[in-house]
Amino acid sequence: MLAVACDITSPEGRDAVFSVPGGPGKDFDIVVTNAGGRPR
């Protein structure tokens, strides 16, 4: 398992996730993201 701390809602964050060293790039089976919940 690899973990990347980033803002998945931004283009830079998505680039960070899909280019993490040792990661599958864009050849993956499952991606789990946590972009938080609804605003309070």
C-alpha positions in Angstrom: 0.0 0.0 0.0 1.2 3.5 -0.8 -0.1 6.7 0.8 0.2 10.2 -0.6 -0.8 13.3 1.3 -2.2 15.8 -1.2 -5.3 17.7 -2.2 -7.0 15.1 -4.6 -9.4 17.8 -5.8 -6.6 19.8 -7.5 -4.7 18.9 -10.7 -1.4 19.0 -8.8 -2.8 16.6 -6.2 -4.0 14.1 -8.8 -0.6 14.3 -10.6 1.1 13.6 -7.2 -1.1 10.5 -6.7 -0.6 9.0 -10.2 3.2 9.7 -10.2 4.2 8.5 -6.8 7.5 6.6 -6.9 6.9 2.9 -6.7 3.3 3.3 -7.6 1.4 1.8 -10.6 1.1 5.1 -12.4 -2.4 5.0 -14.0 -2.4 1.2 -14.2 -4.3 0.4 -11.0 -7.3 -1.7 -9.8 -8.5 0.4 -6.9 -7.9 4.0 -5.7 -9.3 5.1 -2.3 -9.5 8.9 -1.8 -10.7 10.9 1.1 -11.6 14.5 0.1 -13.4 15.2 3.3 -17.1 15.7 3.8 -19.6 18.4 3.1 -18.9 21.8 4.4 -20.3 22.6 7.9 
